[in-house]
Amino acid sequence: MALDLVCNMEVDEATAQWTTEYKGTTYYFCAPGCKASFDDDPEKFIGDSGSHEGHMDHGHMGHEGHMDHDHSAH
Ligand SMILES: [Zn+2]
């Protein structure tokens, strides 16, 4: 099963009627409205988790470094 990234429903690749190919990957959708939403702004649905994870990693490391420095100075 593939995941419809727009509504998070599972879609069977064998019977999916609405698909789109983006950057070499095929995405499956449960309805034409979901495909249209994805086609309108694919990065919104694909890039979300990746950019969020990167931001958290960076923020956590920066925060930790700042705390260490502050603590030893006192
Ligand atoms: Zn859908």
N, CA, C, O and the ligand as a Tripos MOL2 file, in Angstrom:
@<TRIPOS>MOLECULE
protein
  297   295    75     0     0
PROTEIN
NO_CHARGES

@<TRIPOS>ATOM
      1 N           0.8360   -1.2020    0.0000 N.3       1 MET1
      2 CA          0.0000    0.0000    0.0000 C.3       1 MET1
      3 C           0.8740    1.2550    0.0000 C.2       1 MET1
      4 O           1.9460    1.2920    0.6040 O.2       1 MET1
      5 N           0.3910    2.2590   -0.6810 N.am      2 ALA2
      6 CA          1.0690    3.5510   -0.6720 C.3       2 ALA2
      7 C           0.2370    4.5240    0.1620 C.2       2 ALA2
      8 O          -0.9560    4.3200    0.3860 O.2       2 ALA2
      9 N           0.8930    5.5720    0.6080 N.am      3 LEU3
     10 CA          0.2010    6.5410    1.4520 C.3       3 LEU3
     11 C          -0.1500    7.7920    0.6450 C.2       3 LEU3
     12 O           0.6940    8.3950   -0.0170 O.2       3 LEU3
     13 N          -1.4080    8.1470    0.7260 N.am      4 ASP4
     14 CA         -1.8640    9.4140    0.1410 C.3       4 ASP4
     15 C          -1.3920   10.5230    1.0830 C.2       4 ASP4
     16 O          -1.9190   10.6820    2.1840 O.2       4 ASP4
     17 N          -0.3930   11.2860    0.6350 N.am      5 LEU5
     18 CA          0.2310   12.2660    1.5310 C.3       5 LEU5
     19 C          -0.6890   13.4410    1.8400 C.2       5 LEU5
     20 O          -0.4590   14.1780    2.7990 O.2       5 LEU5
     21 N          -1.7220   13.6160    1.0340 N.am      6 VAL6
     22 CA         -2.6130   14.7560    1.2430 C.3       6 VAL6
     23 C          -3.5740   14.4910    2.4000 C.2       6 VAL6
     24 O          -3.7540   15.3490    3.2650 O.2       6 VAL6
     25 N          -4.1940   13.3080    2.4210 N.am      7 CYS7
     26 CA         -5.1830   13.0140    3.4570 C.3       7 CYS7
     27 C          -4.7380   11.8550    4.3510 C.2       7 CYS7
     28 O          -5.4750   11.4500    5.2500 O.2       7 CYS7
     29 N          -3.5260   11.3140    4.1060 N.am      8 ASN8
     30 CA         -2.9660   10.2400    4.9230 C.3       8 ASN8
     31 C          -3.7740    8.9440    4.8870 C.2       8 ASN8
     32 O          -3.7580    8.1680    5.8420 O.2       8 ASN8
     33 N          -4.4770    8.7180    3.7810 N.am      9 MET9
     34 CA         -5.1730    7.4530    3.5940 C.3       9 MET9
     35 C          -4.2720    6.4890    2.8440 C.2       9 MET9
     36 O          -3.4260    6.9050    2.0520 O.2       9 MET9
     37 N          -4.4570    5.1970    3.0940 N.am     10 GLU10
     38 CA         -3.7020    4.1940    2.3550 C.3      10 GLU10
     39 C          -4.3650    3.9590    1.0060 C.2      10 GLU10
     40 O          -5.5870    3.8430    0.9070 O.2      10 GLU10
     41 N          -3.5250    3.8910   -0.0440 N.am     11 VAL11
     42 CA         -4.0350    3.6930   -1.3960 C.3      11 VAL11
     43 C          -3.3510    2.4670   -1.9940 C.2      11 VAL11
     44 O          -2.1300    2.3290   -1.9170 O.2      11 VAL11
     45 N          -4.1300    1.5990   -2.5770 N.am     12 ASP12
     46 CA         -3.5820    0.4010   -3.2150 C.3      12 ASP12
     47 C          -3.0200    0.7790   -4.5850 C.2      12 ASP12
     48 O          -3.7420    1.2700   -5.4530 O.2      12 ASP12
     49 N          -1.7090    0.5410   -4.7630 N.am     13 GLU13
     50 CA         -1.0650    0.9220   -6.0210 C.3      13 GLU13
     51 C          -1.7300    0.2460   -7.2300 C.2      13 GLU13
     52 O          -1.7870    0.8180   -8.3190 O.2      13 GLU13
     53 N          -2.2260   -0.9660   -7.0220 N.am     14 ALA14
     54 CA         -2.7940   -1.7510   -8.1240 C.3      14 ALA14
     55 C          -4.1060   -1.1740   -8.6370 C.2      14 ALA14
     56 O          -4.4410   -1.3350   -9.8100 O.2      14 ALA14
     57 N          -4.8440   -0.5090   -7.7690 N.am     15 THR15
     58 CA         -6.1570   -0.0110   -8.1660 C.3      15 THR15
     59 C          -6.2470    1.5110   -8.1500 C.2      15 THR15
     60 O          -7.2960    2.0840   -8.4450 O.2      15 THR15
     61 N          -5.1330    2.1610   -7.8020 N.am     16 ALA16
     62 CA         -5.1610    3.6210   -7.7050 C.3      16 ALA16
     63 C          -5.5050    4.2450   -9.0650 C.2      16 ALA16
     64 O          -4.9210    3.8880  -10.0880 O.2      16 ALA16
     65 N          -6.4360    5.1560   -9.0580 N.am     17 GLN17
     66 CA         -6.8370    5.8310  -10.2950 C.3      17 GLN17
     67 C          -6.1350    7.1660  -10.4540 C.2      17 GLN17
     68 O          -6.0470    7.6960  -11.5610 O.2      17 GLN17
     69 N          -5.6390    7.7070   -9.3620 N.am     18 TRP18
     70 CA         -5.0170    9.0280   -9.4170 C.3      18 TRP18
     71 C          -3.5810    8.9390   -8.9000 C.2      18 TRP18
     72 O          -3.3440    8.7220   -7.7120 O.2      18 TRP18
     73 N          -2.6510    9.1070   -9.7980 N.am     19 THR19
     74 CA         -1.2390    9.0660   -9.4440 C.3      19 THR19
     75 C          -0.5420   10.2620  -10.0770 C.2      19 THR19
     76 O          -1.0250   10.8450  -11.0480 O.2      19 THR19
     77 N           0.6020   10.6110   -9.5040 N.am     20 THR20
     78 CA          1.4230   11.6450  -10.1170 C.3      20 THR20
     79 C           2.8810   11.2980   -9.8690 C.2      20 THR20
     80 O           3.2290   10.7170   -8.8410 O.2      20 THR20
     81 N           3.7240   11.6590  -10.8190 N.am     21 GLU21
     82 CA          5.1470   11.3800  -10.6690 C.3      21 GLU21
     83 C           5.8710   12.6830  -10.4050 C.2      21 GLU21
     84 O           5.7080   13.6590  -11.1370 O.2      21 GLU21
     85 N           6.6720   12.6900   -9.3510 N.am     22 TYR22
     86 CA          7.3840   13.9000   -8.9710 C.3      22 TYR22
     87 C           8.7950   13.5290   -8.5650 C.2      22 TYR22
     88 O           8.9860   12.7230   -7.6540 O.2      22 TYR22
     89 N           9.8010   14.1120   -9.2370 N.am     23 LYS23
     90 CA         11.2150   13.8380   -8.9770 C.3      23 LYS23
     91 C          11.5110   12.3390   -8.9700 C.2      23 LYS23
     92 O          12.2510   11.8500   -8.1170 O.2      23 LYS23
     93 N          10.9280   11.6160   -9.9260 N.am     24 GLY24
     94 CA         11.2330   10.2020  -10.0960 C.3      24 GLY24
     95 C          10.4820    9.2620   -9.1660 C.2      24 GLY24
     96 O          10.6710    8.0470   -9.2320 O.2      24 GLY24
     97 N           9.6320    9.8070   -8.3010 N.am     25 THR25
     98 CA          8.8500    8.9740   -7.3920 C.3      25 THR25
     99 C           7.3790    9.0840   -7.7590 C.2      25 THR25
    100 O           6.8800   10.1770   -8.0290 O.2      25 THR25
    101 N           6.6780    7.9380   -7.7670 N.am     26 THR26
    102 CA          5.2530    7.9480   -8.0650 C.3      26 THR26
    103 C           4.4620    8.0350   -6.7670 C.2      26 THR26
    104 O           4.7020    7.2760   -5.8270 O.2      26 THR26
    105 N           3.5310    8.9560   -6.7260 N.am     27 TYR27
    106 CA          2.6740    9.1350   -5.5530 C.3      27 TYR27
    107 C           1.2390    8.7580   -5.9170 C.2      27 TYR27
    108 O           0.7860    8.9980   -7.0370 O.2      27 TYR27
    109 N           0.5450    8.1760   -4.9710 N.am     28 TYR28
    110 CA         -0.8080    7.6710   -5.2050 C.3      28 TYR28
    111 C          -1.8120    8.4420   -4.3620 C.2      28 TYR28
    112 O          -1.5390    8.8220   -3.2230 O.2      28 TYR28
    113 N          -2.9860    8.6620   -4.9530 N.am     29 PHE29
    114 CA         -4.0120    9.4460   -4.2680 C.3      29 PHE29
    115 C          -5.3620    8.7500   -4.3350 C.2      29 PHE29
    116 O          -5.6450    7.9980   -5.2680 O.2      29 PHE29
    117 N          -6.1900    9.0130   -3.3270 N.am     30 CYS30
    118 CA         -7.4870    8.3570   -3.2250 C.3      30 CYS30
    119 C          -8.5430    9.0770   -4.0520 C.2      30 CYS30
    120 O          -9.5890    8.5070   -4.3620 O.2      30 CYS30
    121 N          -8.2710   10.3330   -4.4100 N.am     31 ALA31
    122 CA         -9.2940   11.1210   -5.0970 C.3      31 ALA31
    123 C          -8.6090   12.1830   -5.9520 C.2      31 ALA31
    124 O          -7.4730   12.5700   -5.6750 O.2      31 ALA31
    125 N          -9.3050   12.6590   -7.0020 N.am     32 PRO32
    126 CA         -8.7090   13.6920   -7.8660 C.3      32 PRO32
    127 C          -8.3780   14.9730   -7.0960 C.2      32 PRO32
    128 O          -7.4360   15.6860   -7.4400 O.2      32 PRO32
    129 N          -9.1590   15.2560   -6.0570 N.am     33 GLY33
    130 CA         -8.8890   16.4550   -5.2570 C.3      33 GLY33
    131 C          -7.5600   16.3690   -4.5330 C.2      33 GLY33
    132 O          -6.8560   17.3690   -4.3960 O.2      33 GLY33
    133 N          -7.2090   15.1610   -4.0630 N.am     34 CYS34
    134 CA         -5.9350   14.9710   -3.3710 C.3      34 CYS34
    135 C          -4.7810   15.1310   -4.3550 C.2      34 CYS34
    136 O          -3.7720   15.7610   -4.0370 O.2      34 CYS34
    137 N          -4.9310   14.5580   -5.5530 N.am     35 LYS35
    138 CA         -3.8970   14.6950   -6.5770 C.3      35 LYS35
    139 C          -3.7160   16.1660   -6.9580 C.2      35 LYS35
    140 O          -2.5880   16.6270   -7.1300 O.2      35 LYS35
    141 N          -4.8000   16.8880   -7.0860 N.am     36 ALA36
    142 CA         -4.7370   18.2980   -7.4570 C.3      36 ALA36
    143 C          -4.0180   19.1060   -6.3880 C.2      36 ALA36
    144 O          -3.2230   19.9920   -6.7020 O.2      36 ALA36
    145 N          -4.2960   18.8000   -5.1200 N.am     37 SER37
    146 CA         -3.6430   19.5060   -4.0190 C.3      37 SER37
    147 C          -2.1450   19.2410   -4.0400 C.2      37 SER37
    148 O          -1.3390   20.1470   -3.8250 O.2      37 SER37
    149 N          -1.7790   17.9770   -4.3030 N.am     38 PHE38
    150 CA         -0.3680   17.6120   -4.3320 C.3      38 PHE38
    151 C           0.3290   18.2870   -5.5100 C.2      38 PHE38
    152 O           1.4110   18.8540   -5.3560 O.2      38 PHE38
    153 N          -0.2890   18.2250   -6.6770 N.am     39 ASP39
    154 CA          0.3030   18.8290   -7.8740 C.3      39 ASP39
    155 C           0.4900   20.3370   -7.6990 C.2      39 ASP39
    156 O           1.4120   20.9230   -8.2660 O.2      39 ASP39
    157 N          -0.3710   20.9480   -6.9280 N.am     40 ASP40
    158 CA         -0.3260   22.3880   -6.7170 C.3      40 ASP40
    159 C           0.9220   22.7950   -5.9360 C.2      40 ASP40
    160 O           1.5210   23.8330   -6.2180 O.2      40 ASP40
    161 N           1.3190   21.9720   -4.9440 N.am     41 ASP41
    162 CA          2.4830   22.3040   -4.1270 C.3      41 ASP41
    163 C           3.0770   21.0350   -3.5120 C.2      41 ASP41
    164 O           2.9130   20.7810   -2.3180 O.2      41 ASP41
    165 N           3.7770   20.2310   -4.3450 N.am     42 PRO42
    166 CA          4.2970   18.9350   -3.8790 C.3      42 PRO42
    167 C           5.2050   19.0460   -2.6590 C.2      42 PRO42
    168 O           5.1550   18.1970   -1.7700 O.2      42 PRO42
    169 N           6.0240   20.0730   -2.6120 N.am     43 GLU43
    170 CA          6.9930   20.2150   -1.5230 C.3      43 GLU43
    171 C           6.3040   20.3570   -0.1690 C.2      43 GLU43
    172 O           6.8600   19.9790    0.8620 O.2      43 GLU43
    173 N           5.1100   20.8970   -0.1800 N.am     44 LYS44
    174 CA          4.3650   21.0840    1.0660 C.3      44 LYS44
    175 C           4.0770   19.7440    1.7280 C.2      44 LYS44
    176 O           4.0440   19.6270    2.9530 O.2      44 LYS44
    177 N           3.8650   18.7150    0.8680 N.am     45 PHE45
    178 CA          3.5110   17.4040    1.4030 C.3      45 PHE45
    179 C           4.7470   16.5140    1.5760 C.2      45 PHE45
    180 O           4.7710   15.6650    2.4670 O.2      45 PHE45
    181 N           5.7670   16.6980    0.7390 N.am     46 ILE46
    182 CA          6.9520   15.8460    0.8080 C.3      46 ILE46
    183 C           7.9630   16.3990    1.8070 C.2      46 ILE46
    184 O           8.4730   15.6700    2.6570 O.2      46 ILE46
    185 N           8.2460   17.6950    1.6950 N.am     47 GLY47
    186 CA          9.3640   18.2780    2.4390 C.3      47 GLY47
    187 C           9.0670   18.5410    3.9010 C.2      47 GLY47
    188 O           9.9790   18.8830    4.6530 O.2      47 GLY47
    189 N           7.8410   18.3950    4.3230 N.am     48 ASP48
    190 CA          7.4640   18.7930    5.6780 C.3      48 ASP48
    191 C           8.2750   18.0960    6.7600 C.2      48 ASP48
    192 O           8.8970   18.7590    7.5900 O.2      48 ASP48
    193 N           8.2770   16.7540    6.7610 N.am     49 SER49
    194 CA          8.9430   16.0130    7.8270 C.3      49 SER49
    195 C          10.4530   16.2240    7.7780 C.2      49 SER49
    196 O          11.0950   16.3440    8.8210 O.2      49 SER49
    197 N          11.0240   16.2710    6.5740 N.am     50 GLY50
    198 CA         12.4700   16.4280    6.4520 C.3      50 GLY50
    199 C          12.9570   17.7520    6.9970 C.2      50 GLY50
    200 O          13.9290   17.7830    7.7530 O.2      50 GLY50
    201 N          12.3130   18.8410    6.6370 N.am     51 SER51
    202 CA         12.7520   20.1520    7.0800 C.3      51 SER51
    203 C          12.5090   20.3170    8.5750 C.2      51 SER51
    204 O          13.2810   20.9920    9.2550 O.2      51 SER51
    205 N          11.4730   19.7240    9.0820 N.am     52 HIS52
    206 CA         11.1630   19.8150   10.5080 C.3      52 HIS52
    207 C          12.2440   19.1160   11.3270 C.2      52 HIS52
    208 O          12.6820   19.6290   12.3570 O.2      52 HIS52
    209 N          12.6710   17.9410   10.8630 N.am     53 GLU53
    210 CA         13.6740   17.1660   11.5680 C.3      53 GLU53
    211 C          15.0020   17.9270   11.5860 C.2      53 GLU53
    212 O          15.6750   17.9980   12.6150 O.2      53 GLU53
    213 N          15.3650   18.4900   10.4410 N.am     54 GLY54
    214 CA         16.6140   19.2390   10.3640 C.3      54 GLY54
    215 C          16.6000   20.4300   11.2900 C.2      54 GLY54
    216 O          17.6010   20.7170   11.9480 O.2      54 GLY54
    217 N          15.5130   21.1080   11.3520 N.am     55 HIS55
    218 CA         15.3870   22.2800   12.2250 C.3      55 HIS55
    219 C          15.5310   21.8830   13.6900 C.2      55 HIS55
    220 O          16.1830   22.5850   14.4640 O.2      55 HIS55
    221 N          14.9300   20.7680   14.0700 N.am     56 MET56
    222 CA         15.0080   20.3330   15.4680 C.3      56 MET56
    223 C          16.4330   19.9550   15.8350 C.2      56 MET56
    224 O          16.8940   20.2990   16.9240 O.2      56 MET56
    225 N          17.1380   19.2600   14.9620 N.am     57 ASP57
    226 CA         18.5190   18.8710   15.2280 C.3      57 ASP57
    227 C          19.3790   20.1000   15.4620 C.2      57 ASP57
    228 O          20.1410   20.1620   16.4270 O.2      57 ASP57
    229 N          19.2570   21.0530   14.5930 N.am     58 HIS58
    230 CA         20.0700   22.2610   14.6850 C.3      58 HIS58
    231 C          19.7610   23.0240   15.9670 C.2      58 HIS58
    232 O          20.6680   23.4480   16.6830 O.2      58 HIS58
    233 N          18.5010   23.1920   16.2430 N.am     59 GLY59
    234 CA         18.0860   23.9410   17.4240 C.3      59 GLY59
    235 C          18.5560   23.2720   18.7010 C.2      59 GLY59
    236 O          18.9950   23.9500   19.6300 O.2      59 GLY59
    237 N          18.4720   21.9630   18.7570 N.am     60 HIS60
    238 CA         18.8510   21.2350   19.9610 C.3      60 HIS60
    239 C          20.3500   21.3810   20.2290 C.2      60 HIS60
    240 O          20.7630   21.6310   21.3620 O.2      60 HIS60
    241 N          21.1570   21.2250   19.1850 N.am     61 MET61
    242 CA         22.6080   21.3140   19.3610 C.3      61 MET61
    243 C          23.0130   22.7290   19.7900 C.2      61 MET61
    244 O          23.8560   22.9030   20.6700 O.2      61 MET61
    245 N          22.4120   23.7140   19.1690 N.am     62 GLY62
    246 CA         22.7480   25.0910   19.5070 C.3      62 GLY62
    247 C          22.3810   25.4120   20.9480 C.2      62 GLY62
    248 O          23.1340   26.0850   21.6530 O.2      62 GLY62
    249 N          21.2580   24.9430   21.3690 N.am     63 HIS63
    250 CA         20.7730   25.1930   22.7330 C.3      63 HIS63
    251 C          21.6950   24.5380   23.7560 C.2      63 HIS63
    252 O          22.0430   25.1380   24.7730 O.2      63 HIS63
    253 N          22.0820   23.2980   23.4690 N.am     64 GLU64
    254 CA         22.9310   22.5450   24.3920 C.3      64 GLU64
    255 C          24.2900   23.2400   24.5450 C.2      64 GLU64
    256 O          24.8070   23.3880   25.6520 O.2      64 GLU64
    257 N          24.8530   23.6620   23.4080 N.am     65 GLY65
    258 CA         26.1470   24.3320   23.4510 C.3      65 GLY65
    259 C          26.0820   25.6130   24.2630 C.2      65 GLY65
    260 O          26.9990   25.9030   25.0320 O.2      65 GLY65
    261 N          25.0600   26.3510   24.1120 N.am     66 HIS66
    262 CA         24.8790   27.6020   24.8350 C.3      66 HIS66
    263 C          24.7840   27.3630   26.3420 C.2      66 HIS66
    264 O          25.3670   28.0980   27.1390 O.2      66 HIS66
    265 N          24.0370   26.3200   26.7170 N.am     67 MET67
    266 CA         23.8590   26.0110   28.1430 C.3      67 MET67
    267 C          25.1820   25.5990   28.7790 C.2      67 MET67
    268 O          25.4930   26.0130   29.8960 O.2      67 MET67
    269 N          25.9680   24.7760   28.0600 N.am     68 ASP68
    270 CA         27.2510   24.3340   28.5910 C.3      68 ASP68
    271 C          28.1590   25.5290   28.8690 C.2      68 ASP68
    272 O          28.7850   25.6240   29.9250 O.2      68 ASP68
    273 N          28.2150   26.4170   27.9180 N.am     69 HIS69
    274 CA         29.0840   27.5830   28.0350 C.3      69 HIS69
    275 C          28.6530   28.4660   29.2120 C.2      69 HIS69
    276 O          29.4710   28.9020   30.0220 O.2      69 HIS69
    277 N          27.3640   28.7060   29.2740 N.am     70 ASP70
    278 CA         26.8170   29.5640   30.3080 C.3      70 ASP70
    279 C          27.0900   28.9990   31.7080 C.2      70 ASP70
    280 O          27.3990   29.7420   32.6390 O.2      70 ASP70
    281 N          26.9700   27.6810   31.8360 N.am     71 HIS71
    282 CA         27.0990   27.0170   33.1290 C.3      71 HIS71
    283 C          28.5450   27.0960   33.6560 C.2      71 HIS71
    284 O          28.7720   27.3900   34.8300 O.2      71 HIS71
    285 N          29.5110   26.8290   32.7700 N.am     72 SER72
    286 CA         30.9010   26.8110   33.2100 C.3      72 SER72
    287 C          31.4000   28.2160   33.5460 C.2      72 SER72
    288 O          32.3050   28.3780   34.3640 O.2      72 SER72
    289 N          30.8130   29.2180   32.9180 N.am     73 ALA73
    290 CA         31.2330   30.5850   33.1610 C.3      73 ALA73
    291 C          30.8530   31.0500   34.5610 C.2      73 ALA73
    292 O          31.5140   31.9020   35.1540 O.2      73 ALA73
    293 N          29.7960   30.4820   35.0610 N.am     74 HIS74
    294 CA         29.3590   30.9120   36.3930 C.3      74 HIS74
    295 C          30.1100   30.1740   37.4760 C.2      74 HIS74
    296 O          29.8720   30.4080   38.6610 O.2      74 HIS74
    297 ZN         -6.7780   11.3830   -0.3780 Zn       75 ZN75
@<TRIPOS>BOND
     1     1     2 1
     2     2     3 1
     3     3     4 2
     4     3     5 am
     5     5     6 1
     6     6     7 1
     7     7     8 2
     8     7     9 am
     9     9    10 1
    10    10    11 1
    11    11    12 2
    12    11    13 am
    13    13    14 1
    14    14    15 1
    15    15    16 2
    16    15    17 am
    17    17    18 1
    18    18    19 1
    19    19    20 2
    20    19    21 am
    21    21    22 1
    22    22    23 1
    23    23    24 2
    24    23    25 am
    25    25    26 1
    26    26    27 1
    27    27    28 2
    28    27    29 am
    29    29    30 1
    30    30    31 1
    31    31    32 2
    32    31    33 am
    33    33    34 1
    34    34    35 1
    35    35    36 2
    36    35    37 am
    37    37    38 1
    38    38    39 1
    39    39    40 2
    40    39    41 am
    41    41    42 1
    42    42    43 1
    43    43    44 2
    44    43    45 am
    45    45    46 1
    46    46    47 1
    47    47    48 2
    48    47    49 am
    49    49    50 1
    50    50    51 1
    51    51    52 2
    52    51    53 am
    53    53    54 1
    54    54    55 1
    55    55    56 2
    56    55    57 am
    57    57    58 1
    58    58    59 1
    59    59    60 2
    60    59    61 am
    61    61    62 1
    62    62    63 1
    63    63    64 2
    64    63    65 am
    65    65    66 1
    66    66    67 1
    67    67    68 2
    68    67    69 am
    69    69    70 1
    70    70    71 1
    71    71    72 2
    72    71    73 am
    73    73    74 1
    74    74    75 1
    75    75    76 2
    76    75    77 am
    77    77    78 1
    78    78    79 1
    79    79    80 2
    80    79    81 am
    81    81    82 1
    82    82    83 1
    83    83    84 2
    84    83    85 am
    85    85    86 1
    86    86    87 1
    87    87    88 2
    88    87    89 am
    89    89    90 1
    90    90    91 1
    91    91    92 2
    92    91    93 am
    93    93    94 1
    94    94    95 1
    95    95    96 2
    96    95    97 am
    97    97    98 1
    98    98    99 1
    99    99   100 2
   100    99   101 am
   101   101   102 1
   102   102   103 1
   103   103   104 2
   104   103   105 am
   105   105   106 1
   106   106   107 1
   107   107   108 2
   108   107   109 am
   109   109   110 1
   110   110   111 1
   111   111   112 2
   112   111   113 am
   113   113   114 1
   114   114   115 1
   115   115   116 2
   116   115   117 am
   117   117   118 1
   118   118   119 1
   119   119   120 2
   120   119   121 am
   121   121   122 1
   122   122   123 1
   123   123   124 2
   124   123   125 am
   125   125   126 1
   126   126   127 1
   127   127   128 2
   128   127   129 am
   129   129   130 1
   130   130   131 1
   131   131   132 2
   132   131   133 am
   133   133   134 1
   134   134   135 1
   135   135   136 2
   136   135   137 am
   137   137   138 1
   138   138   139 1
   139   139   140 2
   140   139   141 am
   141   141   142 1
   142   142   143 1
   143   143   144 2
   144   143   145 am
   145   145   146 1
   146   146   147 1
   147   147   148 2
   148   147   149 am
   149   149   150 1
   150   150   151 1
   151   151   152 2
   152   151   153 am
   153   153   154 1
   154   154   155 1
   155   155   156 2
   156   155   157 am
   157   157   158 1
   158   158   159 1
   159   159   160 2
   160   159   161 am
   161   161   162 1
   162   162   163 1
   163   163   164 2
   164   163   165 am
   165   165   166 1
   166   166   167 1
   167   167   168 2
   168   167   169 am
   169   169   170 1
   170   170   171 1
   171   171   172 2
   172   171   173 am
   173   173   174 1
   174   174   175 1
   175   175   176 2
   176   175   177 am
   177   177   178 1
   178   178   179 1
   179   179   180 2
   180   179   181 am
   181   181   182 1
   182   182   183 1
   183   183   184 2
   184   183   185 am
   185   185   186 1
   186   186   187 1
   187   187   188 2
   188   187   189 am
   189   189   190 1
   190   190   191 1
   191   191   192 2
   192   191   193 am
   193   193   194 1
   194   194   195 1
   195   195   196 2
   196   195   197 am
   197   197   198 1
   198   198   199 1
   199   199   200 2
   200   199   201 am
   201   201   202 1
   202   202   203 1
   203   203   204 2
   204   203   205 am
   205   205   206 1
   206   206   207 1
   207   207   208 2
   208   207   209 am
   209   209   210 1
   210   210   211 1
   211   211   212 2
   212   211   213 am
   213   213   214 1
   214   214   215 1
   215   215   216 2
   216   215   217 am
   217   217   218 1
   218   218   219 1
   219   219   220 2
   220   219   221 am
   221   221   222 1
   222   222   223 1
   223   223   224 2
   224   223   225 am
   225   225   226 1
   226   226   227 1
   227   227   228 2
   228   227   229 am
   229   229   230 1
   230   230   231 1
   231   231   232 2
   232   231   233 am
   233   233   234 1
   234   234   235 1
   235   235   236 2
   236   235   237 am
   237   237   238 1
   238   238   239 1
   239   239   240 2
   240   239   241 am
   241   241   242 1
   242   242   243 1
   243   243   244 2
   244   243   245 am
   245   245   246 1
   246   246   247 1
   247   247   248 2
   248   247   249 am
   249   249   250 1
   250   250   251 1
   251   251   252 2
   252   251   253 am
   253   253   254 1
   254   254   255 1
   255   255   256 2
   256   255   257 am
   257   257   258 1
   258   258   259 1
   259   259   260 2
   260   259   261 am
   261   261   262 1
   262   262   263 1
   263   263   264 2
   264   263   265 am
   265   265   266 1
   266   266   267 1
   267   267   268 2
   268   267   269 am
   269   269   270 1
   270   270   271 1
   271   271   272 2
   272   271   273 am
   273   273   274 1
   274   274   275 1
   275   275   276 2
   276   275   277 am
   277   277   278 1
   278   278   279 1
   279   279   280 2
   280   279   281 am
   281   281   282 1
   282   282   283 1
   283   283   284 2
   284   283   285 am
   285   285   286 1
   286   286   287 1
   287   287   288 2
   288   287   289 am
   289   289   290 1
   290   290   291 1
   291   291   292 2
   292   291   293 am
   293   293   294 1
   294   294   295 1
   295   295   296 2
@<TRIPOS>SUBSTRUCTURE
     1 MET1         2 RESIDUE 1 A MET
     2 ALA2         6 RESIDUE 1 A ALA
     3 LEU3        10 RESIDUE 1 A LEU
     4 ASP4        14 RESIDUE 1 A ASP
     5 LEU5        18 RESIDUE 1 A LEU
     6 VAL6        22 RESIDUE 1 A VAL
     7 CYS7        26 RESIDUE 1 A CYS
     8 ASN8        30 RESIDUE 1 A ASN
     9 MET9        34 RESIDUE 1 A MET
    10 GLU10       38 RESIDUE 1 A GLU
    11 VAL11       42 RESIDUE 1 A VAL
    12 ASP12       46 RESIDUE 1 A ASP
    13 GLU13       50 RESIDUE 1 A GLU
    14 ALA14       54 RESIDUE 1 A ALA
    15 THR15       58 RESIDUE 1 A THR
    16 ALA16       62 RESIDUE 1 A ALA
    17 GLN17       66 RESIDUE 1 A GLN
    18 TRP18       70 RESIDUE 1 A TRP
    19 THR19       74 RESIDUE 1 A THR
    20 THR20       78 RESIDUE 1 A THR
    21 GLU21       82 RESIDUE 1 A GLU
    22 TYR22       86 RESIDUE 1 A TYR
    23 LYS23       90 RESIDUE 1 A LYS
    24 GLY24       94 RESIDUE 1 A GLY
    25 THR25       98 RESIDUE 1 A THR
    26 THR26      102 RESIDUE 1 A THR
    27 TYR27      106 RESIDUE 1 A TYR
    28 TYR28      110 RESIDUE 1 A TYR
    29 PHE29      114 RESIDUE 1 A PHE
    30 CYS30      118 RESIDUE 1 A CYS
    31 ALA31      122 RESIDUE 1 A ALA
    32 PRO32      126 RESIDUE 1 A PRO
    33 GLY33      130 RESIDUE 1 A GLY
    34 CYS34      134 RESIDUE 1 A CYS
    35 LYS35      138 RESIDUE 1 A LYS
    36 ALA36      142 RESIDUE 1 A ALA
    37 SER37      146 RESIDUE 1 A SER
    38 PHE38      150 RESIDUE 1 A PHE
    39 ASP39      154 RESIDUE 1 A ASP
    40 ASP40      158 RESIDUE 1 A ASP
    41 ASP41      162 RESIDUE 1 A ASP
    42 PRO42      166 RESIDUE 1 A PRO
    43 GLU43      170 RESIDUE 1 A GLU
    44 LYS44      174 RESIDUE 1 A LYS
    45 PHE45      178 RESIDUE 1 A PHE
    46 ILE46      182 RESIDUE 1 A ILE
    47 GLY47      186 RESIDUE 1 A GLY
    48 ASP48      190 RESIDUE 1 A ASP
    49 SER49      194 RESIDUE 1 A SER
    50 GLY50      198 RESIDUE 1 A GLY
    51 SER51      202 RESIDUE 1 A SER
    52 HIS52      206 RESIDUE 1 A HIS
    53 GLU53      210 RESIDUE 1 A GLU
    54 GLY54      214 RESIDUE 1 A GLY
    55 HIS55      218 RESIDUE 1 A HIS
    56 MET56      222 RESIDUE 1 A MET
    57 ASP57      226 RESIDUE 1 A ASP
    58 HIS58      230 RESIDUE 1 A HIS
    59 GLY59      234 RESIDUE 1 A GLY
    60 HIS60      238 RESIDUE 1 A HIS
    61 MET61      242 RESIDUE 1 A MET
    62 GLY62      246 RESIDUE 1 A GLY
    63 HIS63      250 RESIDUE 1 A HIS
    64 GLU64      254 RESIDUE 1 A GLU
    65 GLY65      258 RESIDUE 1 A GLY
    66 HIS66      262 RESIDUE 1 A HIS
    67 MET67      266 RESIDUE 1 A MET
    68 ASP68      270 RESIDUE 1 A ASP
    69 HIS69      274 RESIDUE 1 A HIS
    70 ASP70      278 RESIDUE 1 A ASP
    71 HIS71      282 RESIDUE 1 A HIS
    72 SER72      286 RESIDUE 1 A SER
    73 ALA73      290 RESIDUE 1 A ALA
    74 HIS74      294 RESIDUE 1 A HIS
    75 ZN75       297 GROUP 0 **** ****
